[in-house]
Amino acid sequence: MIQQGDVAPDFTLDRDGGESITLSSLRGRKVVLYFYPKDDTPGCTIQACDFRDSLSRFDAVNTLVLGVSADHVDSHDAFRAKFVLTFPLLADVGGVVSDQYGVWGERMVDGSPLLGIERGTFLIDEEGRLEHVWRGVKAQGHVAMLAELLGA
């Protein structure tokens, strides 16, 4: 399992709006890569809206925010439009990238096991290394903690 100090696994994923993003092309700025279970669900909406409302703080310290879930691009487009999200949402359909980051697996939803993404966040430095790793993240309050850590 990847951990702090490792080189962040590179990937190219489709994003909302029909383009794609390659992680290694973002070198030179920090990246908050956050994985979330599903578009337009209560906890995921809270977290996405917190990032949206705090985005200027991350921009001020040259840090890009990327959200990743296993939802399709069409779902991301609808989620982004509904909540006026202003950062990219990446489609990891099938969970390949989520598995590389150690956040893909079985989790309990309403008392039933479900294969999918466990909420996690990775702060990647300007050279592409994992500066911080958080697993099992709680949606509420996490964004404020990240902004403070970055001095934003």
N, CA, C and O of each residue as an XYZ file, in Angstrom:
608
protein
N       0.847     -1.179      0.000
C       0.000      0.000      0.000
C       0.892      1.242      0.000
O       1.896      1.304      0.710
N       0.509      2.215     -0.801
C       1.314      3.428     -0.872
C       1.216      4.211      0.437
O       0.232      4.122      1.172
N       2.259      4.967      0.694
C       2.303      5.731      1.932
C       3.066      7.031      1.725
O       3.659      7.266      0.673
N       3.037      7.861      2.746
C       3.722      9.150      2.719
C       5.168      8.959      2.273
O       5.856      8.051      2.739
N       5.622      9.827      1.362
C       6.989      9.765      0.846
C       7.115      9.028     -0.469
O       8.080      9.241     -1.203
N       6.153      8.158     -0.788
C       6.178      7.432     -2.057
C       5.856      8.385     -3.213
O       5.231      9.429     -3.025
N       6.298      8.000     -4.403
C       5.868      8.704     -5.605
C       4.401      8.342     -5.832
O       4.032      7.168     -5.788
N       3.576      9.343     -6.070
C       2.152      9.103     -6.313
C       1.984      8.322     -7.615
O       2.556      8.706     -8.636
N       1.211      7.235     -7.599
C       0.975      6.496     -8.842
C       0.373      7.410     -9.907
O      -0.597      8.124     -9.654
N       0.962      7.374    -11.098
C       0.481      8.218    -12.189
C      -0.760      7.594    -12.812
O      -0.966      6.384    -12.728
N      -1.566      8.409    -13.423
C      -2.776      7.941    -14.085
C      -3.256      8.995    -15.069
O      -2.862     10.160    -15.005
N      -4.104      8.564    -15.965
C      -4.883      9.453    -16.824
C      -6.329      9.012    -16.679
O      -6.654      7.850    -16.919
N      -7.204      9.943    -16.285
C      -8.622      9.647    -16.121
C      -9.451     10.695    -16.848
O      -9.071     11.861    -16.946
N     -10.602     10.242    -17.356
C     -11.561     11.176    -17.936
C     -12.153     12.016    -16.821
O     -12.275     11.569    -15.681
N     -12.518     13.236    -17.169
C     -13.093     14.151    -16.190
C     -14.417     14.689    -16.709
O     -14.770     14.514    -17.875
N     -15.127     15.339    -15.825
C     -16.347     16.022    -16.223
C     -16.008     16.975    -17.360
O     -14.896     17.498    -17.436
N     -16.970     17.193    -18.236
C     -16.734     18.100    -19.354
C     -16.108     17.434    -20.562
O     -15.962     18.074    -21.604
N     -15.729     16.154    -20.452
C     -15.254     15.406    -21.606
C     -13.764     15.416    -21.871
O     -13.329     14.856    -22.878
N     -12.967     16.023    -21.019
C     -11.514     16.013    -21.196
C     -10.919     14.931    -20.295
O     -11.651     14.190    -19.639
N      -9.588     14.844    -20.266
C      -8.916     13.925    -19.350
C      -7.795     14.667    -18.638
O      -7.343     15.722    -19.080
N      -7.361     14.092    -17.530
C      -6.273     14.665    -16.744
C      -5.253     13.570    -16.472
O      -5.604     12.457    -16.082
N      -3.975     13.907    -16.683
C      -2.866     13.018    -16.338
C      -2.154     13.628    -15.136
O      -1.711     14.776    -15.183
N      -2.048     12.863    -14.072
C      -1.472     13.395    -12.831
C      -0.071     13.957    -13.046
O       0.222     15.055    -12.574
N       0.795     13.240    -13.741
C       2.181     13.690    -13.896
C       2.290     15.022    -14.642
O       3.305     15.708    -14.523
N       1.265     15.397    -15.406
C       1.305     16.670    -16.127
C       1.080     17.859    -15.191
O       1.216     19.010    -15.607
N       0.740     17.588    -13.941
C       0.451     18.656    -12.974
C       1.640     18.993    -12.087
O       1.513     19.790    -11.158
N       2.796     18.394    -12.363
C       3.990     18.665    -11.554
C       4.266     20.156    -11.541
O       3.993     20.857    -12.516
N       4.806     20.634    -10.439
C       5.086     22.053    -10.289
C       4.078     22.740     -9.385
O       4.260     23.895     -9.002
N       3.018     22.026     -9.048
C       2.061     22.544     -8.077
C       1.567     21.381     -7.233
O       1.610     20.226     -7.656
N       1.101     21.700     -6.043
C       0.568     20.659     -5.170
C      -0.802     20.235     -5.686
O      -1.501     20.998     -6.353
N      -1.164     18.999     -5.359
C      -2.460     18.451     -5.752
C      -3.099     17.794     -4.525
O      -2.482     16.969     -3.852
N      -4.344     18.177     -4.253
C      -5.168     17.460     -3.289
C      -6.006     16.500     -4.116
O      -6.895     16.915     -4.859
N      -5.713     15.211     -3.980
C      -6.437     14.164     -4.683
C      -7.337     13.496     -3.665
O      -6.871     12.772     -2.785
N      -8.642     13.748     -3.793
C      -9.542     13.159     -2.804
C     -10.495     12.183     -3.475
O     -11.095     12.477     -4.509
N     -10.615     11.019     -2.862
C     -11.470      9.946     -3.344
C     -12.740      9.942     -2.505
O     -12.689     10.051     -1.279
N     -13.876      9.815     -3.177
C     -15.156      9.815     -2.485
C     -16.048      8.727     -3.081
O     -15.897      8.375     -4.251
N     -16.979      8.189     -2.282
C     -17.759      7.036     -2.732
C     -18.704      7.268     -3.902
O     -18.725      6.458     -4.828
N     -19.495      8.354     -3.896
C     -20.532      8.468     -4.923
C     -21.033      9.902     -5.066
O     -21.221     10.614     -4.079
N     -21.242     10.302     -6.304
C     -21.803     11.620     -6.600
C     -23.181     11.786     -5.958
O     -23.964     10.841     -5.872
N     -23.453     13.012     -5.513
C     -24.784     13.434     -5.080
C     -25.357     12.589     -3.941
O     -26.561     12.333     -3.896
N     -24.497     12.162     -3.030
C     -24.928     11.510     -1.799
C     -24.601     12.469     -0.655
O     -23.765     13.356     -0.827
N     -25.235     12.315      0.500
C     -25.091     13.337      1.552
C     -23.651     13.686      1.945
O     -23.269     14.854      1.878
N     -22.855     12.713      2.347
C     -21.487     13.004      2.775
C     -20.616     13.519      1.649
O     -19.805     14.425      1.845
N     -20.783     12.943      0.471
C     -19.978     13.362     -0.678
C     -20.341     14.773     -1.122
O     -19.480     15.532     -1.567
N     -21.601     15.116     -1.002
C     -22.028     16.475     -1.353
C     -21.475     17.487     -0.357
O     -21.008     18.555     -0.754
N     -21.522     17.161      0.930
C     -20.938     18.046      1.948
C     -19.469     18.302      1.641
O     -19.022     19.449      1.649
N     -18.718     17.241      1.371
C     -17.289     17.374      1.124
C     -17.025     18.171     -0.162
O     -16.164     19.051     -0.175
N     -17.747     17.873     -1.225
C     -17.547     18.588     -2.491
C     -17.871     20.073     -2.352
O     -17.144     20.922     -2.869
N     -18.956     20.383     -1.655
C     -19.326     21.790     -1.465
C     -18.333     22.508     -0.559
O     -18.081     23.699     -0.744
N     -17.763     21.800      0.423
C     -16.703     22.392      1.253
C     -15.487     22.746      0.394
O     -14.908     23.822      0.546
N     -15.097     21.828     -0.517
C     -13.983     22.138     -1.423
C     -14.345     23.321     -2.311
O     -13.532     24.227     -2.494
N     -15.550     23.322     -2.863
C     -15.989     24.432     -3.715
C     -15.890     25.767     -2.967
O     -15.367     26.748     -3.495
N     -16.395     25.787     -1.738
C     -16.432     27.028     -0.968
C     -15.048     27.475     -0.495
O     -14.859     28.642     -0.153
N     -14.087     26.560     -0.475
C     -12.732     26.869     -0.008
C     -11.714     26.924     -1.142
O     -10.522     27.097     -0.891
N     -12.162     26.781     -2.370
C     -11.232     26.647     -3.486
C     -10.273     27.829     -3.616
O      -9.115     27.635     -3.984
N     -10.724     29.036     -3.325
C      -9.826     30.193     -3.433
C      -8.658     30.069     -2.452
O      -7.564     30.562     -2.727
N      -8.885     29.417     -1.316
C      -7.793     29.214     -0.343
C      -6.736     28.278     -0.927
O      -5.540     28.501     -0.744
N      -7.174     27.238     -1.626
C      -6.232     26.298     -2.240
C      -5.527     26.953     -3.430
O      -4.324     26.773     -3.616
N      -6.269     27.705     -4.229
C      -5.661     28.420     -5.359
C      -4.576     29.380     -4.875
O      -3.552     29.541     -5.538
N      -4.793     30.015     -3.731
C      -3.847     31.002     -3.195
C      -2.496     30.375     -2.842
O      -1.487     31.078     -2.782
N      -2.467     29.072     -2.612
C      -1.206     28.388     -2.299
C      -0.831     27.403     -3.419
O      -0.159     26.398     -3.183
N      -1.292     27.723     -4.662
C      -0.935     26.961     -5.862
C      -1.218     25.465     -5.715
O      -0.384     24.627     -6.055
N      -2.400     25.148     -5.207
C      -2.788     23.757     -4.986
C      -4.074     23.451     -5.752
O      -5.091     24.124     -5.585
N      -4.003     22.424     -6.591
C      -5.143     21.988     -7.386
C      -5.921     20.927     -6.623
O      -5.319     20.049     -6.005
N      -7.237     20.991     -6.654
C      -8.102     19.992     -6.026
C      -8.705     19.130     -7.126
O      -9.251     19.645     -8.103
N      -8.603     17.806     -6.960
C      -9.202     16.840     -7.876
C     -10.035     15.853     -7.070
O      -9.536     15.256     -6.116
N     -11.296     15.678     -7.443
C     -12.152     14.672     -6.826
C     -12.205     13.437     -7.703
O     -12.243     13.547     -8.929
N     -12.208     12.251     -7.084
C     -12.242     10.993     -7.833
C     -13.303     10.081     -7.243
O     -13.340      9.851     -6.034
N     -14.173      9.560     -8.116
C     -15.092      8.503     -7.707
C     -15.221      7.520     -8.867
O     -14.680      7.749     -9.948
N     -15.931      6.441     -8.636
C     -16.132      5.424     -9.669
C     -17.314      5.747    -10.572
O     -17.661      4.953    -11.446
N     -17.935      6.906    -10.370
C     -19.061      7.309    -11.206
C     -18.595      7.650    -12.620
O     -17.439      8.013    -12.841
N     -19.520      7.525    -13.569
C     -19.243      7.885    -14.958
C     -19.203      9.400    -15.117
O     -19.697     10.138    -14.265
N     -18.615      9.849    -16.206
C     -18.496     11.272    -16.499
C     -19.870     11.943    -16.524
O     -20.001     13.068    -16.041
N     -20.887     11.295    -17.067
C     -22.229     11.883    -17.105
C     -22.735     12.202    -15.702
O     -23.355     13.243    -15.484
N     -22.471     11.310    -14.756
C     -22.858     11.542    -13.364
C     -22.087     12.727    -12.791
O     -22.651     13.562    -12.084
N     -20.794     12.794    -13.101
C     -19.969     13.925    -12.648
C     -20.484     15.241    -13.214
O     -20.549     16.246    -12.506
N     -20.850     15.231    -14.493
C     -21.377     16.451    -15.121
C     -22.623     16.942    -14.387
O     -22.762     18.136    -14.121
N     -23.522     16.022    -14.062
C     -24.759     16.387    -13.366
C     -24.467     16.872    -11.945
O     -25.052     17.859    -11.499
N     -23.573     16.190    -11.234
C     -23.198     16.557     -9.862
C     -22.562     17.945     -9.849
O     -22.890     18.793     -9.019
N     -21.659     18.149    -10.776
C     -20.966     19.444    -10.867
C     -21.955     20.580    -11.149
O     -21.883     21.641    -10.529
N     -22.876     20.349    -12.085
C     -23.863     21.379    -12.433
C     -24.826     21.647    -11.279
O     -25.137     22.802    -10.988
N     -25.293     20.606    -10.630
C     -26.278     20.757     -9.554
C     -25.733     21.596     -8.402
O     -26.453     22.412     -7.826
N     -24.450     21.391     -8.067
C     -23.863     22.070     -6.906
C     -22.835     23.134     -7.297
O     -22.105     23.629     -6.438
N     -22.772     23.486     -8.571
C     -21.866     24.509     -9.093
C     -20.434     24.249     -8.586
O     -19.781     25.140     -8.042
N     -19.975     23.027     -8.778
C     -18.622     22.653     -8.359
C     -17.623     23.229     -9.344
O     -17.849     23.201    -10.553
N     -16.524     23.751     -8.832
C     -15.577     24.499     -9.661
C     -14.194     23.860     -9.713
O     -13.194     24.546     -9.924
N     -14.140     22.559     -9.523
C     -12.884     21.809     -9.623
C     -13.189     20.515    -10.369
O     -14.343     20.088    -10.400
N     -12.179     19.875    -10.974
C     -12.418     18.675    -11.776
C     -12.855     17.465    -10.946
O     -12.389     17.244     -9.828
N     -13.765     16.695    -11.536
C     -14.185     15.408    -10.986
C     -13.749     14.333    -11.973
O     -14.106     14.383    -13.150
N     -12.979     13.363    -11.495
C     -12.401     12.338    -12.350
C     -13.173     11.028    -12.214
O     -13.591     10.647    -11.121
N     -13.354     10.345    -13.349
C     -14.130      9.105    -13.400
C     -13.198      7.898    -13.366
O     -12.532      7.587    -14.354
N     -13.160      7.229    -12.227
C     -12.367      6.008    -12.068
C     -13.311      4.803    -12.113
O     -13.416      4.033    -11.158
N     -13.987      4.666    -13.245
C     -14.941      3.575    -13.423
C     -14.183      2.248    -13.355
O     -13.225      2.039    -14.098
N     -14.607      1.369    -12.475
C     -13.914      0.098    -12.288
C     -12.902      0.134    -11.154
O     -12.450     -0.917    -10.698
N     -12.539      1.326    -10.694
C     -11.716      1.466     -9.500
C     -10.241      1.143     -9.630
O      -9.590      0.876     -8.620
N      -9.686      1.157    -10.840
C      -8.269      0.809    -11.023
C      -7.354      1.776    -10.274
O      -6.459      1.343     -9.549
N      -7.573      3.081    -10.444
C      -6.734      4.076     -9.773
C      -7.004      4.048     -8.266
O      -6.073      4.138     -7.466
N      -8.257      3.925     -7.886
C      -8.607      3.847     -6.461
C      -7.901      2.668     -5.800
O      -7.448      2.774     -4.661
N      -7.806      1.553     -6.505
C      -7.101      0.384     -5.984
C      -5.610      0.682     -5.822
O      -5.005      0.277     -4.830
N      -5.010      1.388     -6.789
C      -3.594      1.752     -6.690
C      -3.328      2.608     -5.444
O      -2.269      2.506     -4.824
N      -4.293      3.440     -5.094
C      -4.149      4.324     -3.942
C      -4.640      3.676     -2.643
O      -4.580      4.293     -1.580
N      -5.123      2.441     -2.730
C      -5.512      1.699     -1.530
C      -6.833      2.121     -0.926
O      -7.062      1.908      0.265
N      -7.712      2.719     -1.726
C      -9.007      3.146     -1.198
C     -10.168      2.371     -1.834
O     -11.329      2.712     -1.608
N      -9.872      1.345     -2.618
C     -10.899      0.528     -3.259
C     -11.047     -0.766     -2.471
O     -10.058     -1.435     -2.170
N     -12.267     -1.109     -2.144
C     -12.497     -2.352     -1.437
C     -13.925     -2.463     -0.962
O     -14.794     -1.683     -1.351
N     -14.148     -3.438     -0.123
C     -15.489     -3.648      0.409
C     -15.726     -2.712      1.581
O     -14.880     -2.575      2.464
N     -16.881     -2.075      1.578
C     -17.286     -1.216      2.685
C     -18.741     -1.504      2.980
O     -19.448     -2.074      2.148
N     -19.188     -1.116      4.151
C     -20.573     -1.369      4.549
C     -21.436     -0.148      4.242
O     -21.095      0.974      4.616
N     -22.545     -0.375      3.566
C     -23.512      0.674      3.267
C     -24.881      0.165      3.710
O     -25.386     -0.828      3.186
N     -25.471      0.856      4.679
C     -26.768      0.457      5.227
C     -26.770     -1.007      5.665
O     -27.750     -1.726      5.469
N     -25.658     -1.434      6.259
C     -25.558     -2.789      6.795
C     -25.240     -3.858      5.778
O     -25.181     -5.036      6.133
N     -25.032     -3.492      4.521
C     -24.718     -4.465      3.475
C     -23.347     -4.175      2.881
O     -22.976     -3.014      2.712
N     -22.589     -5.229      2.562
C     -21.277     -5.005      1.946
C     -21.426     -4.515      0.508
O     -22.281     -4.984     -0.243
N     -20.568     -3.556      0.145
C     -20.586     -2.976     -1.193
C     -19.142     -2.738     -1.617
O     -18.340     -2.214     -0.845
N     -18.819     -3.122     -2.836
C     -17.484     -2.889     -3.369
C     -17.428     -1.466     -3.918
O     -18.261     -1.080     -4.739
N     -16.453     -0.691     -3.466
C     -16.345      0.682     -3.928
C     -15.229      1.434     -3.238
O     -14.290      0.837     -2.710
N     -15.342      2.758     -3.247
C     -14.297      3.636     -2.730
C     -14.559      3.980     -1.271
O     -15.671      4.340     -0.886
N     -13.504      3.858     -0.472
C     -13.521      4.373      0.895
C     -12.936      5.786      0.810
O     -11.930      6.009      0.136
N     -13.564      6.719      1.486
C     -13.125      8.110      1.436
C     -11.658      8.220      1.896
O     -11.291      7.720      2.960
N     -10.835      8.879      1.078
C      -9.434      9.091      1.399
C      -8.894     10.301      0.658
O      -9.414     10.680     -0.391
N      -7.851     10.905      1.205
C      -7.262     12.098      0.589
C      -5.746     11.962      0.565
O      -5.133     11.450      1.501
N      -5.157     12.434     -0.532
C      -3.718     12.370     -0.731
C      -3.232     13.755     -1.138
O      -3.701     14.321     -2.125
N      -2.291     14.292     -0.374
C      -1.666     15.562     -0.723
C      -0.366     15.231     -1.433
O       0.534     14.614     -0.863
N      -0.285     15.652     -2.688
C       0.864     15.345     -3.538
C       1.671     16.624     -3.723
O       1.123     17.671     -4.067
N       2.979     16.529     -3.490
C       3.815     17.724     -3.582
C       4.153     18.060     -5.034
O       3.748     17.357     -5.960
N       4.895     19.140     -5.211
C       5.212     19.653     -6.544
C       6.039     18.684     -7.384
O       6.043     18.782     -8.611
N       6.738     17.752     -6.740
C       7.557     16.770     -7.466
C       6.838     15.447     -7.672
O       7.413     14.512     -8.229
N       5.583     15.355     -7.228
C       4.806     14.135     -7.444
C       4.910     13.106     -6.333
O       4.568     11.942     -6.538
N       5.380     13.519     -5.152
C       5.468     12.602     -4.007
C       4.308     12.816     -3.052
O       3.766     13.916     -2.943
N       3.942     11.761     -2.373
C       2.867     11.845     -1.387
C       3.378     12.538     -0.137
O       4.191     11.991      0.608
N       2.892     13.741      0.079
C       3.295     14.537      1.235
C       2.506     14.130      2.478
O       3.054     14.083      3.580
N       1.227     13.838      2.297
C       0.359     13.373      3.384
C      -0.659     12.396      2.825
O      -1.070     12.503      1.669
N      -1.064     11.437      3.659
C      -2.069     10.438      3.287
C      -3.081     10.347      4.417
O      -2.714     10.182      5.581
N      -4.356     10.456      4.066
C      -5.440     10.279      5.041
C      -6.385      9.223      4.492
O      -6.854      9.330      3.359
N      -6.662      8.211      5.292
C      -7.610      7.155      4.911
C      -8.779      7.181      5.893
O      -8.627      7.612      7.035
N      -9.934      6.722      5.447
C     -11.099      6.698      6.318
C     -11.535      8.098      6.738
O     -11.955      8.308      7.875
N     -11.434      9.037      5.829
C     -11.717     10.448      6.090
C     -13.199     10.657      6.396
O     -14.063     10.019      5.795
N     -13.476     11.538      7.319
C     -14.839     12.006      7.577
C     -15.066     13.242      6.716
O     -14.196     14.110      6.637
N     -16.220     13.329      6.075
C     -16.483     14.427      5.137
C     -16.465     15.792      5.816
O     -15.868     16.737      5.301
N     -17.107     15.894      6.949
C     -17.253     17.181      7.633
C     -15.936     17.601      8.297
O     -15.366     16.841      9.080
N     -15.458     18.797      7.988
C     -14.276     19.353      8.642
C     -12.953     19.036      7.994
O     -11.943     19.663      8.313
N     -12.934     18.073      7.089
C     -11.673     17.654      6.482
C     -11.067     18.745      5.603
O      -9.853     18.951      5.622
N     -11.889     19.435      4.844
C     -11.397     20.472      3.935
C     -10.750     21.619      4.719
O      -9.695     22.121      4.329
N     -11.371     22.026      5.805
C     -10.795     23.099      6.628
C      -9.435     22.691      7.178
O      -8.508     23.500      7.213
N      -9.312     21.427      7.610
C      -8.036     20.938      8.126
C      -6.967     20.982      7.042
O      -5.831     21.375      7.309
N      -7.319     20.580      5.816
C      -6.364     20.600      4.698
C      -5.916     22.034      4.399
O      -4.725     22.294      4.227
N      -6.861     22.945      4.338
C      -6.535     24.345      4.043
C      -5.587     24.908      5.103
O      -4.627     25.602      4.767
N      -5.847     24.616      6.371
C      -4.980     25.092      7.446
C      -3.585     24.482      7.329
O      -2.587     25.181      7.506
N      -3.509     23.198      7.037
C      -2.219     22.517      6.877
C      -1.390     23.185      5.789
O      -0.174     23.324      5.920
N      -2.051     23.595      4.720
C      -1.359     24.220      3.587
C      -1.078     25.703      3.832
O      -0.446     26.359      3.004
N      -1.533     26.223      4.944
C      -1.336     27.644      5.239
C      -2.202     28.542      4.382
O      -1.872     29.700      4.127
N      -3.319     27.983      3.945
C      -4.224     28.742      3.064
C      -5.272     29.488      3.851
O      -6.110     30.174      3.266
